[in-house]
Amino acid sequence: MFNKIIKGFVSFTAIVFLVAGCKKADYSFGAIKAPASLTLNTTVVGVDASNPNGNGTGTVNIAVTATNALTYNIDFGDGKTQVVPSGTISYKYTTPGTNEFTIVVNAIGTGGSISTISKKVKVFVAFEIPANIVAALTGGSSKTWVTDKDAVGHFGVGPANEFSPIWYAATPNSREACAYDDEISFSKDANNNITMTIDNKGQSFAIGAASTFYGFSGGDACFSMSIAAPRRLSFMNANTGSTAANSTRIAFTVPGNGIINFGTGGTSYEILAISATELSLRNIGIDGNSWYQKLKVK
């Protein structure tokens, strides 16, 4: 009888502990506080009067602050995101050209609470010009080129789907004098941005089809043009259908009237070949033909 009482007491005690053990525990995370006073400041590196959208590096300094924020999730607007606990980061955009991006920041507080802020930035990213092109074109700082008037084909034309002057290739020293005295200087800065300056001695040659493009009328002739102002060139991969066999596949655009040495009405030039002393360019003129010129180092 006594043994039964003891066993019953043990069983009852076990049940009491079991019930007590199943009681739901109470946990407290404290007050949930969403981030407040959220601010987002951006600075595009290299902005000045000449570079309103930056110096071409594509770097933007981003600073986010908020009260009660544990960390920040930043969407840079180019398909990339990053968790930035400090709220401060220097981010480098890589899409060539001038583009606008919307930066969206989620500030994360306790309990997963979120506050959001966004801001648009316009950033200029210079195309990463191959090092050999930069070196040959500028000599590492600045280099001046002139027409290679002694070379066959220093001035030429052909159909738009070809990459050589199959219709006409000028013989040595056979063109107008104003097409031979231009001095074209290419200079680079610390970020490999390349600027072109031309001393055309007051006149430049233009084909007749393009004379109105430059504000004149008439056929092939030398025209008085003021083109001395430095022009920053925009480089890119060529999209002309050329191959490594006939081109470097690198092109650049000249702002404004786009003229280099002689005018065709086109503003983009493909570098067909380049060395430390010779440069061959191809340009699609306003007449739809491909125009060619050969330069040499002064």
C-alpha positions as MATLAB code, in Angstrom:
seq = 'MFNKIIKGFVSFTAIVFLVAGCKKADYSFGAIKAPASLTLNTTVVGVDASNPNGNGTGTVNIAVTATNALTYNIDFGDGKTQVVPSGTISYKYTTPGTNEFTIVVNAIGTGGSISTISKKVKVFVAFEIPANIVAALTGGSSKTWVTDKDAVGHFGVGPANEFSPIWYAATPNSREACAYDDEISFSKDANNNITMTIDNKGQSFAIGAASTFYGFSGGDACFSMSIAAPRRLSFMNANTGSTAANSTRIAFTVPGNGIINFGTGGTSYEILAISATELSLRNIGIDGNSWYQKLKVK';
ca = [
       0.000    0.000    0.000;
       2.784    2.391    0.949;
       4.615    1.582   -2.280;
       1.505    2.463   -4.284;
       1.243    5.818   -2.508;
       4.916    6.599   -3.254;
       4.528    5.641   -6.934;
       1.402    7.786   -7.205;
       3.188   10.775   -5.683;
       6.101   10.394   -8.105;
       3.754   10.205  -11.066;
       1.857   13.291   -9.910;
       5.102   15.226   -9.429;
       6.273   14.280  -12.938;
       3.001   15.500  -14.408;
       3.275   18.800  -12.542;
       6.813   19.368  -13.891;
       5.725   18.324  -17.384;
       2.856   20.806  -17.389;
       5.116   23.493  -16.019;
       7.689   22.731  -18.724;
       5.096   23.129  -21.469;
       4.113   26.598  -20.352;
       4.888   29.126  -23.160;
       7.947   31.214  -22.441;
       7.618   34.988  -22.682;
      10.302   36.810  -24.690;
      10.714   40.537  -25.057;
      12.543   42.324  -27.911;
      11.989   45.760  -26.517;
      10.214   48.546  -28.341;
      10.236   48.342  -32.162;
      11.622   51.618  -33.438;
      11.605   52.416  -37.130;
      14.590   54.488  -38.347;
      13.791   58.191  -38.306;
      15.348   61.410  -39.597;
      16.657   59.510  -42.627;
      18.979   61.520  -44.900;
      20.824   60.597  -48.099;
      23.690   62.715  -49.414;
      25.577   61.998  -52.654;
      28.643   63.604  -54.183;
      29.738   62.804  -57.733;
      33.530   62.893  -57.729;
      35.174   65.481  -59.978;
      32.207   67.755  -60.609;
      33.230   71.231  -61.738;
      32.286   73.775  -64.390;
      33.883   71.678  -67.137;
      32.648   68.338  -65.788;
      29.065   68.796  -64.530;
      28.556   65.034  -64.135;
      31.955   64.067  -62.788;
      35.475   63.427  -64.019;
      34.729   60.154  -65.780;
      35.746   57.796  -62.976;
      32.078   57.097  -62.215;
      32.703   57.387  -58.478;
      29.919   58.638  -56.212;
      30.380   59.181  -52.471;
      27.217   58.120  -50.634;
      26.429   59.009  -47.014;
      23.249   57.862  -45.236;
      22.280   58.748  -41.665;
      19.271   57.974  -39.477;
      18.332   57.553  -35.846;
      17.481   54.033  -34.642;
      19.029   52.422  -37.751;
      20.969   49.201  -37.320;
      22.193   48.984  -40.927;
      21.444   50.174  -44.452;
      20.616   48.237  -47.615;
      21.597   50.368  -50.641;
      20.289   49.758  -54.160;
      22.593   51.733  -56.465;
      20.150   51.767  -59.375;
      22.400   49.819  -61.744;
      21.221   46.365  -60.731;
      23.549   46.072  -57.744;
      22.784   46.274  -54.018;
      24.940   46.170  -50.919;
      24.445   46.131  -47.145;
      26.391   49.062  -45.695;
      26.280   49.088  -41.869;
      28.117   52.412  -41.593;
      25.918   54.131  -44.175;
      29.003   55.502  -45.934;
      30.465   54.133  -49.174;
      32.290   55.256  -52.318;
      30.591   53.471  -55.204;
      31.925   53.224  -58.749;
      29.468   53.083  -61.642;
      30.744   51.351  -64.781;
      28.204   52.034  -67.554;
      29.988   54.245  -70.113;
      28.523   57.623  -70.957;
      26.314   59.973  -68.954;
      23.538   58.095  -67.203;
      21.022   58.804  -64.460;
      20.622   56.325  -61.612;
      18.112   56.217  -58.745;
      19.733   55.273  -55.451;
      17.270   53.656  -53.018;
      18.228   53.148  -49.367;
      16.353   50.962  -46.903;
      17.324   51.839  -43.341;
      16.671   48.821  -41.126;
      15.703   49.226  -37.481;
      14.720   46.891  -34.624;
      12.362   44.047  -35.378;
      13.018   44.455  -39.092;
      11.316   47.834  -39.317;
      12.294   49.775  -42.448;
      12.400   53.389  -43.547;
      13.169   54.246  -47.182;
      14.709   57.189  -49.012;
      15.803   57.656  -52.633;
      17.738   60.124  -54.750;
      18.695   60.444  -58.421;
      22.287   61.004  -59.518;
      23.636   61.758  -62.984;
      27.097   60.324  -63.543;
      29.554   60.462  -66.413;
      31.618   57.296  -66.862;
      34.424   57.453  -69.369;
      34.820   54.435  -71.607;
      37.904   52.497  -70.533;
      40.132   53.128  -73.516;
      42.661   50.338  -74.145;
      46.040   51.324  -72.719;
      47.827   50.872  -76.032;
      45.417   53.307  -77.724;
      45.946   55.925  -75.010;
      49.714   55.544  -75.159;
      49.951   55.707  -78.947;
      47.472   58.568  -79.355;
      48.792   60.842  -76.601;
      52.320   59.622  -75.912;
      51.349   59.409  -72.249;
      50.548   63.130  -72.003;
      50.086   65.008  -75.304;
      50.991   64.353  -78.909;
      50.479   66.367  -82.109;
      49.548   64.793  -85.435;
      49.452   66.076  -89.032;
      48.226   64.686  -92.344;
      50.522   62.002  -93.737;
      50.430   63.696  -97.131;
      53.217   61.522  -98.544;
      51.216   58.325  -98.028;
      48.939   56.817 -100.660;
      45.347   56.927  -99.379;
      45.933   59.732  -96.869;
      42.569   60.992  -98.111;
      40.047   58.491  -99.479;
      36.475   57.318  -99.864;
      34.557   54.084 -100.331;
      31.159   52.488  -99.708;
      29.789   52.403  -96.168;
      30.092   48.623  -95.911;
      33.805   48.558  -96.703;
      36.882   49.401  -94.630;
      39.267   50.696  -97.256;
      39.099   53.579  -99.787;
      38.247   51.403 -102.760;
      36.648   54.247 -104.780;
      39.381   56.812 -104.360;
      42.721   56.950 -102.553;
      44.653   60.193 -102.883;
      48.169   60.051 -104.235;
      50.919   61.865 -102.297;
      50.594   65.652 -102.040;
      47.582   65.795 -104.348;
      45.017   67.524 -102.134;
      44.280   71.126 -101.162;
      46.871   72.941  -99.057;
      44.374   73.660  -96.263;
      43.973   69.910  -95.763;
      47.680   69.565  -95.059;
      48.524   72.274  -92.532;
      46.236   71.269  -89.640;
      47.890   70.259  -86.375;
      45.747   67.890  -84.293;
      46.795   67.436  -80.657;
      45.480   64.676  -78.397;
      46.032   65.121  -74.651;
      45.074   62.936  -71.692;
      44.386   63.769  -68.064;
      44.990   61.717  -64.927;
      41.782   59.739  -65.529;
      42.653   58.922  -69.172;
      40.053   61.321  -70.515;
      41.298   62.480  -73.919;
      40.879   66.005  -75.263;
      41.538   67.085  -78.838;
      42.721   70.538  -79.903;
      43.111   71.553  -83.556;
      45.116   74.388  -85.055;
      43.693   74.611  -88.590;
      45.512   77.852  -89.478;
      42.090   79.435  -90.023;
      40.728   77.102  -92.693;
      39.576   73.499  -93.013;
      38.645   71.446  -96.044;
      35.111   70.057  -96.378;
      33.502   67.884  -99.018;
      30.725   69.540 -101.028;
      27.993   67.286  -99.600;
      28.831   68.533  -96.116;
      29.416   72.231  -96.765;
      25.944   73.204  -95.481;
      26.583   71.124  -92.345;
      29.370   73.582  -91.515;
      27.332   76.640  -92.466;
      28.627   77.161  -96.001;
      27.587   76.373  -99.569;
      29.343   75.061 -102.636;
      31.436   72.075 -103.605;
      34.662   70.650 -102.195;
      36.593   73.618 -100.830;
      38.567   75.198  -98.020;
      36.341   77.137  -95.597;
      37.155   79.536  -92.800;
      36.315   77.705  -89.587;
      37.046   78.430  -85.951;
      37.655   75.009  -84.392;
      40.463   75.721  -81.930;
      38.465   75.133  -78.715;
      39.496   71.948  -76.888;
      36.987   69.115  -77.259;
      36.714   66.151  -74.950;
      36.308   62.971  -76.962;
      33.862   60.201  -76.074;
      35.315   56.746  -76.737;
      33.372   53.540  -77.297;
      33.474   50.139  -78.966;
      32.895   50.482  -82.708;
      29.550   49.166  -83.981;
      30.333   49.335  -87.685;
      30.711   45.637  -88.400;
      34.498   45.862  -88.545;
      36.706   43.015  -87.358;
      40.086   42.710  -85.707;
      41.500   42.112  -89.180;
      40.639   45.601  -90.431;
      40.229   47.755  -87.320;
      41.147   48.288  -83.678;
      37.371   48.196  -83.048;
      37.685   51.416  -81.004;
      35.839   54.591  -82.021;
      35.369   58.090  -80.653;
      32.950   60.961  -81.144;
      33.971   64.595  -81.482;
      31.447   67.062  -79.985;
      30.252   70.016  -82.027;
      30.865   69.839  -85.756;
      33.143   66.846  -85.254;
      35.736   67.851  -87.791;
      39.226   66.339  -87.793;
      41.530   67.587  -90.554;
      38.806   67.558  -93.226;
      35.048   67.654  -92.829;
      32.574   65.072  -94.065;
      29.606   65.974  -91.876;
      30.240   62.967  -89.656;
      31.268   63.286  -86.017;
      32.354   59.744  -85.115;
      35.685   58.214  -86.076;
      36.833   54.618  -85.966;
      40.512   53.939  -85.361;
      41.401   51.430  -88.049;
      45.088   51.284  -87.127;
      47.413   53.082  -84.758;
      51.061   52.986  -83.786;
      53.386   55.409  -82.046;
      53.837   57.310  -85.324;
      50.865   56.523  -87.617;
      47.088   56.798  -87.303;
      44.364   55.664  -89.736;
      40.794   56.866  -89.241;
      37.461   55.961  -90.840;
      34.413   58.210  -90.758;
      30.896   57.873  -92.189;
      30.093   61.159  -93.881;
      26.812   62.957  -94.295;
      26.667   61.458  -97.804;
      26.581   57.916  -96.357;
      30.034   56.989  -97.665;
      33.042   55.923  -95.644;
      35.863   58.466  -95.619;
      39.470   57.798  -94.704;
      42.459   59.763  -93.560;
      45.969   58.960  -92.509;
      47.880   60.997  -89.951;
      51.441   60.896  -88.734;
      53.209   62.368  -85.718;
      54.428   65.890  -86.297;
];
